Structures are given as structure tokens and as C-alpha cells.
């Protein structure tokens, strides 16, 4: 489940703007292979809209934001 969530997250980031490039940490080769799976994970417009709505509903806290 976590691997799928990570793939969805990376796929969502890749779908945002062409200049946004996620750099996930990969201490093990198997994690790198999992992260590369996000390249083939395509989110359709409906899925992207639902994710965008969910993200916009979140309250971001901290000095950085």
C-alpha cells in the first residue's frame, strides 16, 4: 500500500508542471525501482482534479508556508 501511495504521490507531482521534478530519497536499489514506477503511473483528469481538491482542503502549517 505504501509503495502505491508513493507512486501516486510522485505521479501527481510529475503531472503538475514540466519544471517540477520530485527528488525522492532512495537508500536502497529496490526503492529506486519503486520510485521509477511512478513514471508509468498516469493519472487521468478526474483523478488529478480529485487530488487537487483534497490538497486544497488541507491546512499547511509551519514557518516555511
mmCIF file of the N, C-alpha and C atoms, coordinates in Angstrom:
data_MODEL
# 
_entry.id   MODEL 
# 
loop_
_atom_site.group_PDB 
_atom_site.id 
_atom_site.type_symbol 
_atom_site.label_atom_id 
_atom_site.label_alt_id 
_atom_site.label_comp_id 
_atom_site.label_asym_id 
_atom_site.label_entity_id 
_atom_site.label_seq_id 
_atom_site.pdbx_PDB_ins_code 
_atom_site.Cartn_x 
_atom_site.Cartn_y 
_atom_site.Cartn_z 
_atom_site.occupancy 
_atom_site.B_iso_or_equiv 
_atom_site.pdbx_formal_charge 
_atom_site.auth_seq_id 
_atom_site.auth_comp_id 
_atom_site.auth_asym_id 
_atom_site.auth_atom_id 
_atom_site.pdbx_PDB_model_num 
ATOM 1   N N  . UNK A 1 1  ? 0.815   -1.191 0.000   1.00 0.00 ? 1  UNK A N  1 
ATOM 2   C CA . UNK A 1 1  ? 0.000   0.000  0.000   1.00 0.00 ? 1  UNK A CA 1 
ATOM 3   C C  . UNK A 1 1  ? 0.864   1.263  0.000   1.00 0.00 ? 1  UNK A C  1 
ATOM 4   N N  . UNK A 1 2  ? 1.912   1.278  0.817   1.00 0.00 ? 2  UNK A N  1 
ATOM 5   C CA . UNK A 1 2  ? 2.775   2.451  0.871   1.00 0.00 ? 2  UNK A CA 1 
ATOM 6   C C  . UNK A 1 2  ? 3.452   2.677  -0.468  1.00 0.00 ? 2  UNK A C  1 
ATOM 7   N N  . UNK A 1 3  ? 3.867   1.598  -1.136  1.00 0.00 ? 3  UNK A N  1 
ATOM 8   C CA . UNK A 1 3  ? 4.526   1.757  -2.430  1.00 0.00 ? 3  UNK A CA 1 
ATOM 9   C C  . UNK A 1 3  ? 3.571   2.384  -3.438  1.00 0.00 ? 3  UNK A C  1 
ATOM 10  N N  . UNK A 1 4  ? 2.315   1.965  -3.428  1.00 0.00 ? 4  UNK A N  1 
ATOM 11  C CA . UNK A 1 4  ? 1.323   2.528  -4.342  1.00 0.00 ? 4  UNK A CA 1 
ATOM 12  C C  . UNK A 1 4  ? 1.079   3.996  -4.017  1.00 0.00 ? 4  UNK A C  1 
ATOM 13  N N  . UNK A 1 5  ? 0.980   4.321  -2.750  1.00 0.00 ? 5  UNK A N  1 
ATOM 14  C CA . UNK A 1 5  ? 0.792   5.714  -2.340  1.00 0.00 ? 5  UNK A CA 1 
ATOM 15  C C  . UNK A 1 5  ? 1.975   6.574  -2.786  1.00 0.00 ? 5  UNK A C  1 
ATOM 16  N N  . UNK A 1 6  ? 3.163   6.045  -2.655  1.00 0.00 ? 6  UNK A N  1 
ATOM 17  C CA . UNK A 1 6  ? 4.350   6.777  -3.081  1.00 0.00 ? 6  UNK A CA 1 
ATOM 18  C C  . UNK A 1 6  ? 4.332   6.975  -4.597  1.00 0.00 ? 6  UNK A C  1 
ATOM 19  N N  . UNK A 1 7  ? 3.943   5.956  -5.352  1.00 0.00 ? 7  UNK A N  1 
ATOM 20  C CA . UNK A 1 7  ? 3.853   6.084  -6.810  1.00 0.00 ? 7  UNK A CA 1 
ATOM 21  C C  . UNK A 1 7  ? 2.816   7.136  -7.203  1.00 0.00 ? 7  UNK A C  1 
ATOM 22  N N  . UNK A 1 8  ? 1.664   7.119  -6.539  1.00 0.00 ? 8  UNK A N  1 
ATOM 23  C CA . UNK A 1 8  ? 0.619   8.111  -6.832  1.00 0.00 ? 8  UNK A CA 1 
ATOM 24  C C  . UNK A 1 8  ? 1.125   9.512  -6.519  1.00 0.00 ? 8  UNK A C  1 
ATOM 25  N N  . UNK A 1 9  ? 1.795   9.662  -5.379  1.00 0.00 ? 9  UNK A N  1 
ATOM 26  C CA . UNK A 1 9  ? 2.326   10.966 -4.994  1.00 0.00 ? 9  UNK A CA 1 
ATOM 27  C C  . UNK A 1 9  ? 3.336   11.475 -6.010  1.00 0.00 ? 9  UNK A C  1 
ATOM 28  N N  . UNK A 1 10 ? 4.248   10.625 -6.414  1.00 0.00 ? 10 UNK A N  1 
ATOM 29  C CA . UNK A 1 10 ? 5.249   11.028 -7.400  1.00 0.00 ? 10 UNK A CA 1 
ATOM 30  C C  . UNK A 1 10 ? 4.605   11.319 -8.753  1.00 0.00 ? 10 UNK A C  1 
ATOM 31  N N  . UNK A 1 11 ? 3.632   10.503 -9.140  1.00 0.00 ? 11 UNK A N  1 
ATOM 32  C CA . UNK A 1 11 ? 2.928   10.727 -10.414 1.00 0.00 ? 11 UNK A CA 1 
ATOM 33  C C  . UNK A 1 11 ? 2.183   12.055 -10.376 1.00 0.00 ? 11 UNK A C  1 
ATOM 34  N N  . UNK A 1 12 ? 1.573   12.382 -9.230  1.00 0.00 ? 12 UNK A N  1 
ATOM 35  C CA . UNK A 1 12 ? 0.866   13.658 -9.089  1.00 0.00 ? 12 UNK A CA 1 
ATOM 36  C C  . UNK A 1 12 ? 1.841   14.827 -9.225  1.00 0.00 ? 12 UNK A C  1 
ATOM 37  N N  . UNK A 1 13 ? 2.988   14.718 -8.563  1.00 0.00 ? 13 UNK A N  1 
ATOM 38  C CA . UNK A 1 13 ? 3.988   15.779 -8.670  1.00 0.00 ? 13 UNK A CA 1 
ATOM 39  C C  . UNK A 1 13 ? 4.463   15.944 -10.111 1.00 0.00 ? 13 UNK A C  1 
ATOM 40  N N  . UNK A 1 14 ? 4.707   14.838 -10.793 1.00 0.00 ? 14 UNK A N  1 
ATOM 41  C CA . UNK A 1 14 ? 5.156   14.901 -12.184 1.00 0.00 ? 14 UNK A CA 1 
ATOM 42  C C  . UNK A 1 14 ? 4.107   15.527 -13.096 1.00 0.00 ? 14 UNK A C  1 
ATOM 43  N N  . UNK A 1 15 ? 2.833   15.406 -12.737 1.00 0.00 ? 15 UNK A N  1 
ATOM 44  C CA . UNK A 1 15 ? 1.745   15.939 -13.568 1.00 0.00 ? 15 UNK A CA 1 
ATOM 45  C C  . UNK A 1 15 ? 1.500   17.430 -13.348 1.00 0.00 ? 15 UNK A C  1 
ATOM 46  N N  . UNK A 1 16 ? 2.138   18.035 -12.350 1.00 0.00 ? 16 UNK A N  1 
ATOM 47  C CA . UNK A 1 16 ? 1.855   19.430 -12.016 1.00 0.00 ? 16 UNK A CA 1 
ATOM 48  C C  . UNK A 1 16 ? 2.382   20.406 -13.060 1.00 0.00 ? 16 UNK A C  1 
ATOM 49  N N  . UNK A 1 17 ? 3.640   20.472 -13.231 1.00 0.00 ? 17 UNK A N  1 
ATOM 50  C CA . UNK A 1 17 ? 4.299   21.376 -14.174 1.00 0.00 ? 17 UNK A CA 1 
ATOM 51  C C  . UNK A 1 17 ? 5.525   20.655 -14.730 1.00 0.00 ? 17 UNK A C  1 
ATOM 52  N N  . UNK A 1 18 ? 5.919   20.953 -15.953 1.00 0.00 ? 18 UNK A N  1 
ATOM 53  C CA . UNK A 1 18 ? 7.076   20.249 -16.517 1.00 0.00 ? 18 UNK A CA 1 
ATOM 54  C C  . UNK A 1 18 ? 8.386   20.554 -15.789 1.00 0.00 ? 18 UNK A C  1 
ATOM 55  N N  . UNK A 1 19 ? 8.452   21.683 -15.082 1.00 0.00 ? 19 UNK A N  1 
ATOM 56  C CA . UNK A 1 19 ? 9.692   22.029 -14.392 1.00 0.00 ? 19 UNK A CA 1 
ATOM 57  C C  . UNK A 1 19 ? 9.724   21.530 -12.948 1.00 0.00 ? 19 UNK A C  1 
ATOM 58  N N  . UNK A 1 20 ? 8.646   20.894 -12.476 1.00 0.00 ? 20 UNK A N  1 
ATOM 59  C CA . UNK A 1 20 ? 8.644   20.307 -11.135 1.00 0.00 ? 20 UNK A CA 1 
ATOM 60  C C  . UNK A 1 20 ? 9.194   18.891 -11.242 1.00 0.00 ? 20 UNK A C  1 
ATOM 61  N N  . UNK A 1 21 ? 10.287  18.655 -10.555 1.00 0.00 ? 21 UNK A N  1 
ATOM 62  C CA . UNK A 1 21 ? 10.935  17.350 -10.602 1.00 0.00 ? 21 UNK A CA 1 
ATOM 63  C C  . UNK A 1 21 ? 11.116  16.855 -9.170  1.00 0.00 ? 21 UNK A C  1 
ATOM 64  N N  . UNK A 1 22 ? 10.332  15.856 -8.760  1.00 0.00 ? 22 UNK A N  1 
ATOM 65  C CA . UNK A 1 22 ? 10.495  15.332 -7.404  1.00 0.00 ? 22 UNK A CA 1 
ATOM 66  C C  . UNK A 1 22 ? 11.820  14.570 -7.278  1.00 0.00 ? 22 UNK A C  1 
ATOM 67  N N  . UNK A 1 23 ? 12.437  14.714 -6.131  1.00 0.00 ? 23 UNK A N  1 
ATOM 68  C CA . UNK A 1 23 ? 13.687  14.002 -5.868  1.00 0.00 ? 23 UNK A CA 1 
ATOM 69  C C  . UNK A 1 23 ? 13.485  13.183 -4.595  1.00 0.00 ? 23 UNK A C  1 
ATOM 70  N N  . UNK A 1 24 ? 12.913  11.983 -4.737  1.00 0.00 ? 24 UNK A N  1 
ATOM 71  C CA . UNK A 1 24 ? 12.673  11.162 -3.546  1.00 0.00 ? 24 UNK A CA 1 
ATOM 72  C C  . UNK A 1 24 ? 13.967  10.520 -3.053  1.00 0.00 ? 24 UNK A C  1 
ATOM 73  N N  . UNK A 1 25 ? 14.051  10.360 -1.754  1.00 0.00 ? 25 UNK A N  1 
ATOM 74  C CA . UNK A 1 25 ? 15.195  9.674  -1.180  1.00 0.00 ? 25 UNK A CA 1 
ATOM 75  C C  . UNK A 1 25 ? 15.130  8.183  -1.488  1.00 0.00 ? 25 UNK A C  1 
ATOM 76  N N  . UNK A 1 26 ? 16.234  7.609  -1.854  1.00 0.00 ? 26 UNK A N  1 
ATOM 77  C CA . UNK A 1 26 ? 16.284  6.184  -2.199  1.00 0.00 ? 26 UNK A CA 1 
ATOM 78  C C  . UNK A 1 26 ? 17.580  5.600  -1.656  1.00 0.00 ? 26 UNK A C  1 
ATOM 79  N N  . UNK A 1 27 ? 17.490  5.018  -0.478  1.00 0.00 ? 27 UNK A N  1 
ATOM 80  C CA . UNK A 1 27 ? 18.691  4.430  0.120   1.00 0.00 ? 27 UNK A CA 1 
ATOM 81  C C  . UNK A 1 27 ? 18.956  3.021  -0.394  1.00 0.00 ? 27 UNK A C  1 
ATOM 82  N N  . UNK A 1 28 ? 17.941  2.409  -0.974  1.00 0.00 ? 28 UNK A N  1 
ATOM 83  C CA . UNK A 1 28 ? 18.097  1.038  -1.468  1.00 0.00 ? 28 UNK A CA 1 
ATOM 84  C C  . UNK A 1 28 ? 17.704  0.989  -2.934  1.00 0.00 ? 28 UNK A C  1 
ATOM 85  N N  . UNK A 1 29 ? 18.340  0.113  -3.674  1.00 0.00 ? 29 UNK A N  1 
ATOM 86  C CA . UNK A 1 29 ? 18.069  -0.028 -5.096  1.00 0.00 ? 29 UNK A CA 1 
ATOM 87  C C  . UNK A 1 29 ? 16.609  -0.395 -5.355  1.00 0.00 ? 29 UNK A C  1 
ATOM 88  N N  . UNK A 1 30 ? 16.022  -1.210 -4.495  1.00 0.00 ? 30 UNK A N  1 
ATOM 89  C CA . UNK A 1 30 ? 14.620  -1.595 -4.674  1.00 0.00 ? 30 UNK A CA 1 
ATOM 90  C C  . UNK A 1 30 ? 13.682  -0.396 -4.542  1.00 0.00 ? 30 UNK A C  1 
ATOM 91  N N  . UNK A 1 31 ? 14.030  0.561  -3.688  1.00 0.00 ? 31 UNK A N  1 
ATOM 92  C CA . UNK A 1 31 ? 13.222  1.777  -3.558  1.00 0.00 ? 31 UNK A CA 1 
ATOM 93  C C  . UNK A 1 31 ? 13.320  2.624  -4.822  1.00 0.00 ? 31 UNK A C  1 
ATOM 94  N N  . UNK A 1 32 ? 14.494  2.658  -5.420  1.00 0.00 ? 32 UNK A N  1 
ATOM 95  C CA . UNK A 1 32 ? 14.669  3.382  -6.673  1.00 0.00 ? 32 UNK A CA 1 
ATOM 96  C C  . UNK A 1 32 ? 13.787  2.775  -7.759  1.00 0.00 ? 32 UNK A C  1 
ATOM 97  N N  . UNK A 1 33 ? 13.745  1.452  -7.826  1.00 0.00 ? 33 UNK A N  1 
ATOM 98  C CA . UNK A 1 33 ? 12.870  0.776  -8.796  1.00 0.00 ? 33 UNK A CA 1 
ATOM 99  C C  . UNK A 1 33 ? 11.407  1.117  -8.548  1.00 0.00 ? 33 UNK A C  1 
ATOM 100 N N  . UNK A 1 34 ? 11.010  1.166  -7.272  1.00 0.00 ? 34 UNK A N  1 
ATOM 101 C CA . UNK A 1 34 ? 9.628   1.534  -6.943  1.00 0.00 ? 34 UNK A CA 1 
ATOM 102 C C  . UNK A 1 34 ? 9.334   2.962  -7.372  1.00 0.00 ? 34 UNK A C  1 
ATOM 103 N N  . UNK A 1 35 ? 10.256  3.871  -7.110  1.00 0.00 ? 35 UNK A N  1 
ATOM 104 C CA . UNK A 1 35 ? 10.057  5.269  -7.487  1.00 0.00 ? 35 UNK A CA 1 
ATOM 105 C C  . UNK A 1 35 ? 9.957   5.430  -9.003  1.00 0.00 ? 35 UNK A C  1 
ATOM 106 N N  . UNK A 1 36 ? 10.729  4.670  -9.736  1.00 0.00 ? 36 UNK A N  1 
ATOM 107 C CA . UNK A 1 36 ? 10.679  4.742  -11.191 1.00 0.00 ? 36 UNK A CA 1 
ATOM 108 C C  . UNK A 1 36 ? 9.322   4.281  -11.727 1.00 0.00 ? 36 UNK A C  1 
ATOM 109 N N  . UNK A 1 37 ? 8.596   3.471  -10.946 1.00 0.00 ? 37 UNK A N  1 
ATOM 110 C CA . UNK A 1 37 ? 7.264   3.027  -11.346 1.00 0.00 ? 37 UNK A CA 1 
ATOM 111 C C  . UNK A 1 37 ? 6.299   4.184  -11.503 1.00 0.00 ? 37 UNK A C  1 
ATOM 112 N N  . UNK A 1 38 ? 6.563   5.295  -10.865 1.00 0.00 ? 38 UNK A N  1 
ATOM 113 C CA . UNK A 1 38 ? 5.690   6.469  -10.958 1.00 0.00 ? 38 UNK A CA 1 
ATOM 114 C C  . UNK A 1 38 ? 5.694   7.071  -12.353 1.00 0.00 ? 38 UNK A C  1 
ATOM 115 N N  . UNK A 1 39 ? 6.755   6.863  -13.092 1.00 0.00 ? 39 UNK A N  1 
ATOM 116 C CA . UNK A 1 39 ? 6.841   7.411  -14.452 1.00 0.00 ? 39 UNK A CA 1 
ATOM 117 C C  . UNK A 1 39 ? 5.758   6.801  -15.338 1.00 0.00 ? 39 UNK A C  1 
ATOM 118 N N  . UNK A 1 40 ? 5.451   5.534  -15.133 1.00 0.00 ? 40 UNK A N  1 
ATOM 119 C CA . UNK A 1 40 ? 4.444   4.839  -15.938 1.00 0.00 ? 40 UNK A CA 1 
ATOM 120 C C  . UNK A 1 40 ? 3.037   4.946  -15.348 1.00 0.00 ? 40 UNK A C  1 
ATOM 121 N N  . UNK A 1 41 ? 2.924   5.546  -14.173 1.00 0.00 ? 41 UNK A N  1 
ATOM 122 C CA . UNK A 1 41 ? 1.640   5.675  -13.489 1.00 0.00 ? 41 UNK A CA 1 
ATOM 123 C C  . UNK A 1 41 ? 0.992   6.974  -13.961 1.00 0.00 ? 41 UNK A C  1 
ATOM 124 N N  . UNK A 1 42 ? -0.001  6.869  -14.819 1.00 0.00 ? 42 UNK A N  1 
ATOM 125 C CA . UNK A 1 42 ? -0.636  8.052  -15.406 1.00 0.00 ? 42 UNK A CA 1 
ATOM 126 C C  . UNK A 1 42 ? -1.967  8.310  -14.710 1.00 0.00 ? 42 UNK A C  1 
ATOM 127 N N  . UNK A 1 43 ? -2.128  9.523  -14.215 1.00 0.00 ? 43 UNK A N  1 
ATOM 128 C CA . UNK A 1 43 ? -3.382  9.928  -13.580 1.00 0.00 ? 43 UNK A CA 1 
ATOM 129 C C  . UNK A 1 43 ? -4.233  10.654 -14.616 1.00 0.00 ? 43 UNK A C  1 
ATOM 130 N N  . UNK A 1 44 ? -5.513  10.291 -14.696 1.00 0.00 ? 44 UNK A N  1 
ATOM 131 C CA . UNK A 1 44 ? -6.390  10.963 -15.659 1.00 0.00 ? 44 UNK A CA 1 
ATOM 132 C C  . UNK A 1 44 ? -6.877  12.294 -15.069 1.00 0.00 ? 44 UNK A C  1 
ATOM 133 N N  . UNK A 1 45 ? -7.591  13.067 -15.874 1.00 0.00 ? 45 UNK A N  1 
ATOM 134 C CA . UNK A 1 45 ? -8.029  14.399 -15.441 1.00 0.00 ? 45 UNK A CA 1 
ATOM 135 C C  . UNK A 1 45 ? -8.926  14.360 -14.210 1.00 0.00 ? 45 UNK A C  1 
ATOM 136 N N  . UNK A 1 46 ? -9.796  13.367 -14.136 1.00 0.00 ? 46 UNK A N  1 
ATOM 137 C CA . UNK A 1 46 ? -10.689 13.242 -12.983 1.00 0.00 ? 46 UNK A CA 1 
ATOM 138 C C  . UNK A 1 46 ? -9.892  12.962 -11.716 1.00 0.00 ? 46 UNK A C  1 
ATOM 139 N N  . UNK A 1 47 ? -8.928  12.069 -11.801 1.00 0.00 ? 47 UNK A N  1 
ATOM 140 C CA . UNK A 1 47 ? -8.097  11.745 -10.636 1.00 0.00 ? 47 UNK A CA 1 
ATOM 141 C C  . UNK A 1 47 ? -7.270  12.954 -10.203 1.00 0.00 ? 47 UNK A C  1 
ATOM 142 N N  . UNK A 1 48 ? -6.710  13.674 -11.173 1.00 0.00 ? 48 UNK A N  1 
ATOM 143 C CA . UNK A 1 48 ? -5.934  14.868 -10.842 1.00 0.00 ? 48 UNK A CA 1 
ATOM 144 C C  . UNK A 1 48 ? -6.817  15.920 -10.169 1.00 0.00 ? 48 UNK A C  1 
ATOM 145 N N  . UNK A 1 49 ? -8.038  16.081 -10.652 1.00 0.00 ? 49 UNK A N  1 
ATOM 146 C CA . UNK A 1 49 ? -8.961  17.058 -10.055 1.00 0.00 ? 49 UNK A CA 1 
ATOM 147 C C  . UNK A 1 49 ? -9.314  16.658 -8.625  1.00 0.00 ? 49 UNK A C  1 
ATOM 148 N N  . UNK A 1 50 ? -9.557  15.382 -8.392  1.00 0.00 ? 50 UNK A N  1 
ATOM 149 C CA . UNK A 1 50 ? -9.885  14.927 -7.033  1.00 0.00 ? 50 UNK A CA 1 
ATOM 150 C C  . UNK A 1 50 ? -8.713  15.128 -6.086  1.00 0.00 ? 50 UNK A C  1 
ATOM 151 N N  . UNK A 1 51 ? -7.509  14.847 -6.567  1.00 0.00 ? 51 UNK A N  1 
ATOM 152 C CA . UNK A 1 51 ? -6.326  15.054 -5.736  1.00 0.00 ? 51 UNK A CA 1 
ATOM 153 C C  . UNK A 1 51 ? -6.109  16.540 -5.469  1.00 0.00 ? 51 UNK A C  1 
ATOM 154 N N  . UNK A 1 52 ? -6.325  17.379 -6.469  1.00 0.00 ? 52 UNK A N  1 
ATOM 155 C CA . UNK A 1 52 ? -6.172  18.820 -6.301  1.00 0.00 ? 52 UNK A CA 1 
ATOM 156 C C  . UNK A 1 52 ? -7.153  19.339 -5.246  1.00 0.00 ? 52 UNK A C  1 
ATOM 157 N N  . UNK A 1 53 ? -8.393  18.872 -5.310  1.00 0.00 ? 53 UNK A N  1 
ATOM 158 C CA . UNK A 1 53 ? -9.400  19.271 -4.329  1.00 0.00 ? 53 UNK A CA 1 
ATOM 159 C C  . UNK A 1 53 ? -8.983  18.856 -2.923  1.00 0.00 ? 53 UNK A C  1 
ATOM 160 N N  . UNK A 1 54 ? -8.464  17.647 -2.787  1.00 0.00 ? 54 UNK A N  1 
ATOM 161 C CA . UNK A 1 54 ? -8.032  17.158 -1.475  1.00 0.00 ? 54 UNK A CA 1 
ATOM 162 C C  . UNK A 1 54 ? -6.863  17.983 -0.944  1.00 0.00 ? 54 UNK A C  1 
ATOM 163 N N  . UNK A 1 55 ? -5.912  18.315 -1.804  1.00 0.00 ? 55 UNK A N  1 
ATOM 164 C CA . UNK A 1 55 ? -4.757  19.101 -1.380  1.00 0.00 ? 55 UNK A CA 1 
ATOM 165 C C  . UNK A 1 55 ? -5.182  20.507 -0.974  1.00 0.00 ? 55 UNK A C  1 
ATOM 166 N N  . UNK A 1 56 ? -6.085  21.113 -1.730  1.00 0.00 ? 56 UNK A N  1 
ATOM 167 C CA . UNK A 1 56 ? -6.540  22.470 -1.423  1.00 0.00 ? 56 UNK A CA 1 
ATOM 168 C C  . UNK A 1 56 ? -7.309  22.536 -0.105  1.00 0.00 ? 56 UNK A C  1 
ATOM 169 N N  . UNK A 1 57 ? -7.891  21.412 0.316   1.00 0.00 ? 57 UNK A N  1 
ATOM 170 C CA . UNK A 1 57 ? -8.657  21.379 1.567   1.00 0.00 ? 57 UNK A CA 1 
ATOM 171 C C  . UNK A 1 57 ? -7.742  21.244 2.795   1.00 0.00 ? 57 UNK A C  1 
ATOM 172 N N  . UNK A 1 58 ? -6.456  20.968 2.576   1.00 0.00 ? 58 UNK A N  1 
ATOM 173 C CA . UNK A 1 58 ? -5.520  20.781 3.680   1.00 0.00 ? 58 UNK A CA 1 
ATOM 174 C C  . UNK A 1 58 ? -5.047  22.131 4.230   1.00 0.00 ? 58 UNK A C  1 
ATOM 175 N N  . UNK A 1 59 ? -4.821  22.155 5.525   1.00 0.00 ? 59 UNK A N  1 
ATOM 176 C CA . UNK A 1 59 ? -4.234  23.331 6.166   1.00 0.00 ? 59 UNK A CA 1 
ATOM 177 C C  . UNK A 1 59 ? -2.751  23.057 6.336   1.00 0.00 ? 59 UNK A C  1 
ATOM 178 N N  . UNK A 1 60 ? -1.947  23.888 5.706   1.00 0.00 ? 60 UNK A N  1 
ATOM 179 C CA . UNK A 1 60 ? -0.492  23.724 5.789   1.00 0.00 ? 60 UNK A CA 1 
ATOM 180 C C  . UNK A 1 60 ? 0.010   24.621 6.899   1.00 0.00 ? 60 UNK A C  1 
ATOM 181 N N  . UNK A 1 61 ? 0.833   24.054 7.777   1.00 0.00 ? 61 UNK A N  1 
ATOM 182 C CA . UNK A 1 61 ? 1.335   24.790 8.926   1.00 0.00 ? 61 UNK A CA 1 
ATOM 183 C C  . UNK A 1 61 ? 2.853   24.806 8.903   1.00 0.00 ? 61 UNK A C  1 
ATOM 184 N N  . UNK A 1 62 ? 3.408   25.790 9.562   1.00 0.00 ? 62 UNK A N  1 
ATOM 185 C CA . UNK A 1 62 ? 4.858   25.865 9.681   1.00 0.00 ? 62 UNK A CA 1 
ATOM 186 C C  . UNK A 1 62 ? 5.379   27.184 9.156   1.00 0.00 ? 62 UNK A C  1 
ATOM 187 N N  . UNK A 1 63 ? 6.561   27.527 9.553   1.00 0.00 ? 63 UNK A N  1 
ATOM 188 C CA . UNK A 1 63 ? 7.169   28.779 9.170   1.00 0.00 ? 63 UNK A CA 1 
ATOM 189 C C  . UNK A 1 63 ? 7.431   28.879 7.680   1.00 0.00 ? 63 UNK A C  1 
ATOM 190 N N  . UNK A 1 64 ? 7.669   27.758 7.045   1.00 0.00 ? 64 UNK A N  1 
ATOM 191 C CA . UNK A 1 64 ? 8.013   27.774 5.627   1.00 0.00 ? 64 UNK A CA 1 
ATOM 192 C C  . UNK A 1 64 ? 6.836   28.235 4.781   1.00 0.00 ? 64 UNK A C  1 
ATOM 193 N N  . UNK A 1 65 ? 5.628   27.980 5.204   1.00 0.00 ? 65 UNK A N  1 
ATOM 194 C CA . UNK A 1 65 ? 4.447   28.325 4.409   1.00 0.00 ? 65 UNK A CA 1 
ATOM 195 C C  . UNK A 1 65 ? 3.718   29.473 5.050   1.00 0.00 ? 65 UNK A C  1 
# 
